[in-house]
Structures are given as C-alpha cells and as structure tokens.
Amino acid sequence: SVAKRAAIVAAGPIANFILAIAIFTTVFALYGRAITTPRVESVVAGGAAERAGFQPGDIILTVDGEKIESFTDLQRIVSISAGVQLKIVVERAGQPVTLTATPELKEVADPLGSKQKIGQLGIQRSASQGYTTVEHYSLPGALVLAASETWFVVDRTVGYLAGVVTGRESADQLGGPIRVADVAAKVAEIGFTELINLAAVLSISIGLLNLLPVPMLDGGHLLFFLIEAIRGRPLSERAQDIGFRIGFVAVIALMIFATTNDITQIIRRLAPT
C-alpha cells in the first residue's frame, strides 16, 4: 500500500532524528549541561534593552509567559524574534518588573566564525563565578531535554530555509562538505562533547535535507506517494522520470552552490584585510 511504502521511505530521515536524540541524551546524561543564570551584567548603549529599561543586575524570569531558566533559553527566544515585541518580566531588587522590548536584527559571528543574522536585545550575560553551574540529568530527564534540543534545531533550520526562500535570510550560510570539515576541525579543538553535539546537528540537517520535496530525495518520493494517494493512482512513468531529472539537476545545483559558498568563505578568511 501507499502508506507502507511511505513509511519505508520516511524511515531514513526519522532514523536521523532518532540518532540525534540519542546523541543529545547521552551527552546530557553523562556530562550534564552548563546553565548560566539569566542575569544581566551590562546593557549595550543605544540597544533595544536600554530603550526597554533593562538595568545591570536584572534577572530575567519570563519572556511572553515562558519561564527562563538560563541565558541560553533567553537567547533562543530572542534570536528568532527580531522585530517582535516581547513582554519580559525581570527580578529587580527582589521585586518583579515587567518590561517591553523589541529585539533588533544584527549580524553576528558565532564562535566558529560563521556569520548569521539574529535578533538581539543588547545585553551582556554575567560570566562571573557563581552564576554558571553544571546541571546533571537522569536518563528520562536527559531524553526529554534531548527531544527539546532536537526540535529547536529543526525549528531554527526550517525557519532559516524559509527565510532564504522568501529573501529574508542570506543564502551565504548554506555550506557543503568543505564547510562541514572546517567546522568539525574547529569544534574538535573546543572539546569532545562539542564535537559529539555537532554530529547530532549534522544528523538532523541530513534528515531535513532528505525530507525536502525534491525528486531524488526521500521527500520527493513522499510527495509522489501523496499525489498517488490523492489521485488514487500513481503518476505516469514519464512524469516521474521528468521529476527525477529535475530533482537531479536541483540537487547538483545545490551542491555546486554550497561548495562555491565554502570556497568563497575560505578565500575571504585568508584574504589580507
């Protein structure tokens, strides 16, 4: 049946997501997770946080009703909320204070040197001793956190790809094997757990790539199965053949584009300033 064939095809991408969850679960269960208290160390002059009334020492409690337990939680919400008004509750001198802030879209470089445009408030976190702890998890707790982490990566990746299609995001961040090797080498220097986490992220990326509705990929096969289920009969062999040819060209074009991006990034990095 169509459902059985679709399930077989979907098993590949699903396995990628399961592998990512398994990797994250192992990392969280064995090594825990560093938690930095969402305390404001300083406020950037002229930034969104200053206009909203943030002050050094504020501890962020909630954003639009969502509990904030770490600075990472805050970054995840703010990074995808550029131009969106957020209701933020902070603790100041032991009392809750409600502020309204609109993150600004800024281009920043991550620790690996990759540039991306994300929402920012304009606050610096407190890196002082005593504000960062390592939280350890039971296996069930690590599994729940791993599933949440996987969903976050999926959501961010899909959001970025949608932004590229609509022109809101630059396609410069799309990378190929050269970029992956370069990033892996840098991450390996940072630490073993970071390298394992990168493997999980790559597994998610491969799963999402395979789900794109492009003939030649698993997503293309699923699209054909959907059409077959709606029509009550499969597409003609000629139509499928044309689809696969178009898909082949699209995949090759994507590979060439990604590799060109990789080479361009390397040239820019090596070029004298």
C-alpha positions as CSV (number, residue, x, y, z in Angstrom):
1,S,0.0,0.0,0.0
2,V,1.0,3.6,-0.3
3,A,1.1,4.0,3.4
4,K,3.6,1.2,3.8
5,R,5.8,2.4,1.0
6,A,5.8,5.9,2.5
7,A,6.7,4.5,6.0
8,I,9.7,2.7,4.5
9,V,10.9,5.8,2.7
10,A,10.3,8.0,5.8
11,A,12.3,5.6,8.0
12,G,15.6,7.0,6.8
13,P,15.0,10.7,7.8
14,I,13.3,9.5,11.0
15,A,16.4,7.5,11.9
16,N,18.5,10.6,11.5
17,F,16.3,12.4,14.1
18,I,16.4,9.4,16.4
19,L,20.2,9.3,16.2
20,A,20.4,13.0,17.1
21,I,18.1,12.5,20.1
22,A,20.2,9.5,21.2
23,I,23.4,11.6,20.9
24,F,22.0,14.5,22.9
25,T,20.6,12.1,25.5
26,T,24.0,10.5,26.0
27,V,25.7,13.9,26.3
28,F,23.2,15.3,28.8
29,A,23.1,12.1,30.9
30,L,26.9,11.7,31.1
31,Y,28.2,15.3,31.1
32,G,25.2,17.4,32.1
33,R,24.6,20.9,30.7
34,A,26.1,24.2,31.7
35,I,23.5,26.6,33.0
36,T,24.2,30.3,33.2
37,T,21.8,32.3,35.3
38,P,19.9,34.8,33.1
39,R,21.4,37.8,34.9
40,V,22.1,41.0,33.1
41,E,25.8,42.0,33.6
42,S,25.7,45.1,31.4
43,V,23.4,46.9,28.9
44,V,24.6,48.0,25.5
45,A,24.2,51.7,25.0
46,G,21.6,52.5,22.4
47,G,20.4,48.9,22.2
48,A,16.8,47.5,22.5
49,A,17.4,46.6,26.1
50,E,18.4,50.1,27.1
51,R,15.4,51.5,25.4
52,A,13.2,49.0,27.2
53,G,14.6,49.9,30.6
54,F,16.9,47.0,31.5
55,Q,19.4,47.5,34.2
56,P,22.6,45.6,35.3
57,G,21.7,43.1,37.9
58,D,18.2,42.3,36.5
59,I,17.4,38.6,36.5
60,I,15.1,37.5,33.6
61,L,12.2,35.4,34.8
62,T,9.9,35.0,31.8
63,V,9.5,36.1,28.2
64,D,6.0,36.2,26.9
65,G,5.0,34.0,29.7
66,E,7.6,31.3,29.0
67,K,9.9,30.6,32.0
68,I,13.5,31.4,31.5
69,E,15.9,29.1,33.4
70,S,19.2,30.0,31.7
71,F,20.7,32.6,29.4
72,T,20.5,30.1,26.6
73,D,16.7,29.9,27.0
74,L,16.6,33.7,26.6
75,Q,18.9,33.7,23.5
76,R,16.9,31.0,21.8
77,I,13.7,33.1,22.0
78,V,15.3,36.5,21.2
79,S,17.4,35.2,18.3
80,I,14.2,34.3,16.3
81,S,12.2,37.3,17.5
82,A,13.8,40.2,15.6
83,G,11.2,43.0,15.2
84,V,8.7,41.2,17.5
85,Q,7.6,43.0,20.7
86,L,8.3,40.8,23.7
87,K,6.9,41.1,27.2
88,I,9.7,40.3,29.6
89,V,9.5,40.0,33.4
90,V,12.7,40.6,35.4
91,E,13.5,40.4,39.1
92,R,14.9,43.7,40.3
93,A,15.8,44.2,43.9
94,G,13.7,41.2,44.8
95,Q,10.6,42.5,43.0
96,P,9.1,41.6,39.6
97,V,9.3,44.3,37.0
98,T,7.6,44.0,33.6
99,L,9.4,45.4,30.5
100,T,8.6,45.5,26.8
101,A,11.4,45.1,24.3
102,T,11.8,44.5,20.6
103,P,14.9,42.6,19.6
104,E,16.9,44.2,16.7
105,L,18.2,42.1,13.7
106,K,22.0,42.1,13.9
107,E,24.7,40.2,12.0
108,V,27.0,38.4,14.4
109,A,29.7,35.8,14.1
110,D,29.5,32.6,16.2
111,P,32.5,31.1,17.9
112,L,33.4,29.2,14.7
113,G,33.4,32.4,12.6
114,S,30.2,31.8,10.7
115,K,28.1,35.0,10.3
116,Q,24.4,35.0,10.8
117,K,21.6,37.5,11.3
118,I,19.7,37.0,14.5
119,G,17.6,39.1,17.0
120,Q,19.5,40.7,19.8
121,L,18.4,42.7,22.9
122,G,21.8,44.3,23.6
123,I,22.6,42.8,27.0
124,Q,25.7,41.0,28.3
125,R,25.3,38.0,30.5
126,S,27.0,37.5,33.7
127,A,30.0,35.2,33.4
128,S,31.1,35.8,37.0
129,Q,31.9,32.8,39.1
130,G,28.8,31.5,40.8
131,Y,26.4,32.3,38.0
132,T,27.3,29.3,35.9
133,T,26.6,25.8,37.1
134,V,26.5,22.3,35.5
135,E,23.1,20.6,35.8
136,H,23.0,16.8,35.7
137,Y,20.0,14.8,34.5
138,S,18.6,11.4,35.0
139,L,18.2,9.3,31.8
140,P,14.5,10.2,31.4
141,G,15.3,13.9,32.0
142,A,18.1,13.8,29.5
143,L,15.8,12.2,27.0
144,V,13.2,14.9,27.4
145,L,15.8,17.6,27.1
146,A,17.4,15.9,24.0
147,A,14.0,15.8,22.3
148,S,13.6,19.5,23.0
149,E,17.1,20.3,21.7
150,T,16.4,18.3,18.5
151,W,13.1,20.2,18.0
152,F,14.9,23.5,18.5
153,V,17.5,22.7,15.8
154,V,14.7,21.6,13.4
155,D,12.7,24.7,14.1
156,R,15.7,27.0,13.6
157,T,16.8,25.2,10.4
158,V,13.4,25.2,8.8
159,G,13.0,28.9,9.8
160,Y,16.3,29.7,8.1
161,L,15.4,27.8,4.9
162,A,12.0,29.5,4.8
163,G,13.8,32.8,5.2
164,V,16.2,32.0,2.3
165,V,13.2,31.2,0.0
166,T,11.4,34.4,1.0
167,G,14.5,36.5,0.7
168,R,14.6,37.4,4.4
169,E,17.8,35.4,5.0
170,S,21.0,35.3,3.1
171,A,21.9,32.0,1.4
172,D,25.6,32.6,2.3
173,Q,25.2,30.3,5.4
174,L,24.4,27.3,3.2
175,G,27.5,25.1,3.3
176,G,28.8,21.9,1.9
177,P,31.4,19.2,2.7
178,I,34.2,21.7,2.9
179,R,32.4,23.9,5.5
180,V,31.4,20.8,7.5
181,A,35.1,19.6,7.6
182,D,36.3,23.1,8.5
183,V,33.7,23.5,11.3
184,A,34.4,19.9,12.6
185,A,38.1,20.7,12.9
186,K,37.4,23.9,14.9
187,V,34.8,22.2,17.1
188,A,37.2,19.3,17.8
189,E,39.7,21.8,19.2
190,I,37.0,23.1,21.6
191,G,36.1,19.8,23.1
192,F,34.9,16.2,22.7
193,T,31.3,16.9,23.8
194,E,31.0,19.8,21.4
195,L,32.2,17.5,18.6
196,I,29.5,14.9,19.5
197,N,26.9,17.7,19.6
198,L,27.9,18.7,16.1
199,A,27.4,15.1,14.9
200,A,23.8,15.3,16.3
201,V,23.2,18.6,14.5
202,L,24.6,17.2,11.2
203,S,22.3,14.2,11.6
204,I,19.3,16.5,11.9
205,S,20.4,18.5,8.9
206,I,20.7,15.4,6.8
207,G,17.3,14.2,7.9
208,L,15.8,17.6,7.0
209,L,17.6,17.7,3.6
210,N,16.2,14.3,2.7
211,L,12.7,15.4,3.5
212,L,12.8,18.3,1.0
213,P,10.1,17.7,-1.6
214,V,12.6,17.2,-4.4
215,P,12.6,14.1,-6.6
216,M,15.8,12.1,-6.0
217,L,15.4,12.7,-2.2
218,D,13.1,10.9,0.2
219,G,10.9,13.9,0.4
220,G,10.3,13.7,-3.3
221,H,9.3,10.1,-3.1
222,L,6.9,11.0,-0.3
223,L,5.5,13.8,-2.5
224,F,4.8,11.2,-5.2
225,F,3.1,8.9,-2.7
226,L,0.9,11.8,-1.5
227,I,-0.1,12.6,-5.1
228,E,-0.8,8.9,-5.6
229,A,-3.0,8.7,-2.5
230,I,-5.0,11.8,-3.6
231,R,-5.4,10.7,-7.3
232,G,-5.9,7.0,-6.5
233,R,-3.2,6.0,-8.9
234,P,0.5,6.8,-9.3
235,L,1.9,9.4,-11.7
236,S,2.9,8.1,-15.1
237,E,6.4,6.8,-15.5
238,R,7.1,9.7,-17.9
239,A,6.0,12.2,-15.3
240,Q,8.1,10.5,-12.6
241,D,11.1,10.4,-14.9
242,I,10.8,14.1,-15.7
243,G,10.5,14.8,-12.0
244,F,13.6,12.8,-11.1
245,R,15.6,14.6,-13.9
246,I,14.5,17.9,-12.5
247,G,15.4,16.7,-9.0
248,F,18.8,15.5,-10.1
249,V,19.6,18.9,-11.6
250,A,18.3,20.7,-8.5
251,V,20.5,18.6,-6.1
252,I,23.6,19.1,-8.3
253,A,22.9,22.8,-8.4
254,L,22.6,22.9,-4.6
255,M,25.8,21.0,-4.2
256,I,27.7,23.4,-6.5
257,F,26.2,26.4,-4.8
258,A,27.1,25.2,-1.3
259,T,30.6,24.3,-2.4
260,T,31.1,27.7,-4.0
261,N,29.9,29.3,-0.8
262,D,32.5,27.2,1.1
263,I,35.4,28.2,-1.2
264,T,34.3,31.9,-1.1
265,Q,34.3,31.8,2.7
266,I,37.8,30.4,2.8
267,I,39.1,33.0,0.3
268,R,37.5,35.8,2.3
269,R,39.1,34.5,5.5
270,L,42.5,34.1,4.0
271,A,42.5,37.4,2.1
272,P,44.6,40.2,3.8
273,T,42.5,42.9,5.4
